[in-house]
Each structure stands twice: as structure tokens, then as C-alpha cells.
Amino acid sequence: MTRIGALIDIDAELKAAEAAALRDLVQVLSHEIVNALTPIASLAETAVAMLDDPQPALPEIRDAIETVARRAASLHRFGESYRALARLPAPVPKRIALTTFVNDLRALFTTRWPAITFTADLDEAQAYLMADPDQLTAALWAVLQNAAEALHDTPDARVTLAVSSMVGRTQFTMTDTGPGIPAGNQADIFRPFFTTKTEGTGVGLALARQILRGHNGDLSLAHSLPGRTRFEGAIPSIAASWITQ
């Protein structure tokens, strides 16, 4: 009888832990989606305000609306992939024009955090790569958001995204001028649900690394010191000349 009772207790504990994990997963994914939607709302509001101008700058309005449309469609597809809440879906590679991809990230970032100087460096203006655009956007956005949040109240706050395209791989280097990550926390930053922020979820960096690894790449913290934190991510790529137009 004692043995049966023990088995029942263990089964109940496992079910409770499973339910708690599911609730946590739903909570953090919802949080990530809301955070990603914030710059979309800001861009839309900016476009509406520009329309009130007696002589609206139509090309700028068009760019803002197109960025909103691309990002909204990306988020919708990305969210749909997570309905099962079981695992990260396999990436669906498509040809990505890196110039457009980086410009979209720049527009989203500067709209969300206008007080932070954002610099994007792309060493090959016409470069392409094959990757899942929705997942790759989510991965890089998670790292950039983490950098921006670390820069709160930091004077001369700056974030840089450098994209290096070459035969064999595409590298993404993200740096910020924040206070740095304490040495005691650096080994844990990619652990799911680990966070030092009051309202943090601890899912962003873990998800970003999982996405890049799903592309046969990786994401790592290169180093972190006061005034300079650098993350490096890389995925296999195909040279622009190999991709038919």
C-alpha cells in the first residue's frame, strides 16, 4: 500500500510540474510577442502622424508601412508555428536579401528605442543568404532587445549590428555599450527562464540560440565588460553568386 501511495504522489507531482512548465511557456511566448509588436505599433503611429502633414513625405510613409507589413506577417507566421507549444519548428529556408533584412531591423530598433544610437554595418550590400526569415528576425531581435534593456539610463548608449557575409557562413556580431554582464551570470544567460530583470522572462537569449542552432549555427557571448558586451552568432550561408535571381 505504501508503494502504491508513493507512485501516486510521484505521478501527481510530475503532472503538476508539467502543467507549471506549460503555463510558463505560454507566459514567456506571449511576453515575447507583445514586445515584438511594440515597435510595429510605434511605426504605424508614426506613419499616421506623417499623413497629417499638409505635404506628407509619401516615400517615407510607404517605407514605414512596408516595414510594418513585413514584420506583422513575420510575427503571424512565427506565432502560428508555436501553436503546439512543444518544440521550435524546423526552419523553412528562403532567400533573404541582407540589405532589406538589416534595414528592417534598423527601422524597428530606432522606432522602439529612439534614444539609443543604432549602427548597422553590412560588408556586402547585395548579399543574400538562405535561412528562415521569421526565425532569424526573432533571434536577432531577442539579442538586440536584451542589449537595449541593458542600456537603460546609460549615457551615450550605442548598439551595433555587424553582418559579415562570406562563402560558407554569415556572421552576426552585436555589441552594446551597457554595464556588462556580471561574470557570475555569464554561464547562465542562455539557460531558459534565467533572468536578473524584475520583469524579465529568461526566454529571449535561450530562444535565439536554439534558432541559430536549428540553422546549424550557434550564438555565444564573446565577451562582456563595462562599456562593451559582444554577442556573436553565425549560420551557414550561400554566396550571392550561387543564388539565382
Sequence and secondary structure as in RCSB ss.txt:
>XXXX:A:sequence
MTRIGALIDIDAELKAAEAAALRDLVQVLSHEIVNALTPIASLAETAVAMLDDPQPALPEIRDAIETVARRAASL
HRFGESYRALARLPAPVPKRIALTTFVNDLRALFTTRWPAITFTADLDEAQAYLMADPDQLTAALWAVLQNAAEA
LHDTPDARVTLAVSSMVGRTQFTMTDTGPGIPAGNQADIFRPFFTTKTEGTGVGLALARQILRGHNGDLSLAHSL
PGRTRFEGAIPSIAASWITQ
>XXXX:A:secstr
 HHHHHHHHHHHHHHHHHHHHHHHHHHHHHHHHHHHHHHHHHHHHHHHHHHTSSS  HHHHHHHHHHHHHHHHHH
HHHHHHTTT SS      EEEEHHHHHHHHHHHHHHH TTSEEEEEES TT EEEE HHHHHHHHHHHHHHHHHH
TTT TT EEEEEEEEETEEEEEEEEE SS   TTTTTTTTSTT   STT  S HHHHHHHHHHHTT EEEEEEEE
TTEEEEEEEEEE  GGGS  
